[in-house]
Amino acid sequence: MDFNLSEEQLMIQQAARDFAQNELFPEVIERDRDQKFPTEQVKKMGEMGLLGMMVDPKYGGAGMDSVSYVLAMEEIAKIDASAAVVMSVNNSLVCAGLEKFASEEQKVKYLTPLASGKVIGAFALSEPEAGSDATSQKTTAEDKGDYYLLNGIKNWITNGGTASYYIVIAQTDPEKKHKGINAFIVERGWEGFEVGVKEDKLGIRGSDTHSLIFNNVKVPKENRIGEDGFGFNFAMAVLNGGRIGIASQALGIASGAYELALKYAKTRKAFKTEIINHQAIAFKLADMATQITAARMLCFKAACEKDAGKDISESGAMAKLYASQVAMDTTIEAVQIHGGYGYVKEYHVERMMRDAKITQIYEGTSEIQKIVISRSIAK
Ligand code: CAA
């Protein structure tokens, strides 16, 4: 693994940093308070190429490598974890899945507008009774010849209210268990498809999380992704890459909170000196810096392996498991270092602490990551 970033990677990192500071920072507190989606900002992210970063330019993408994606995700998440998850889902779950597994017609019709950021997408796997246990899909897609009839409910879908296209996982043949599951591209506005209630969340409140309701939605056969019965393997393959995105989001939340805590500790005085001169505070910052560096290395490792075409189930899961724990630990300590100021919204770290928690839950809980890692090392 090469630890030297290229000129191009450094430029992308700087562009994302500037964008986050200039465009995302100004109203991040208000968007969190009001649960307001960063519509204008996401549009600009699309124009910058941040929504289809790794997609081939012939399908509207920016054609970058996965390390650049980690760098950009960290910078966006440092300032606004809500904008970061919009970016992660569109890049890793929607665009990457379509680029790797969709037909040429599907890529031209759906991937191109998604990767260029003209529209955004959502990935609908989770259900009221199928979160971690993802093979227990209750949503059905009945084969009716030239179309499938889709029925069921999806829950906690990121970009649920703002997406134009949805990748929906559903059970076609329950007897075949996970081999009877399919993945479909569903368009917003199709008859029988309704966007349900918006969730009132602890964190990432600027992102848009909804349930989706499918009531006899006719999905043309050409909108199935891959062969009949490929849907579950599709979802697993896509989630392996998605975990790099969420690990990078967690890394960004952690490094954002660390930077604020470091700055505060260098200026705030107590007992006649800046608090960084008290070992109790300095050691917390030392732990944070070490853990963040380790999390970043795990993200880079998974990203490099992805670009090398290797199996990233283990490295993606390790990056997510570790980075999400670091995000939680770091943000809690950042609040602690800020004392009373840390508990009020103006200082940002309380939001980061709330935002961090979801990184241990979505795209596979920490417990699921341990299942994936332990199965891999036991092989
Ligand atoms: N990579 C590739 N394939 C995998 C895989 C992985 N990480 N994990 C499982 N598979 C494949 C297996 O090889 C197997 O395929 P074959 O039958 O062809 O060999 C198939 O999937 C079934 O695997 P298992 O028998 O191991 O299934 P299981 O039920 O015991 O466990 C699981 C599977 C790993 C627990 C899986 O259900 C899982 O990952 N659950 C978590 C689901 C998840 O991450 N949900 C996130 C929702 S999306 C989201 O949060 C997006 C958002 O909005 C931000």
Residues whose N, C-alpha, C, O or C-beta is under 5 A from the ligand:
A	BS01	CAA	F123 L125 S126 G131 S132 D133 A134 T135 W156 I157 T158 M236 A237 L239 S313 Y362 E363 G364 I368 V372
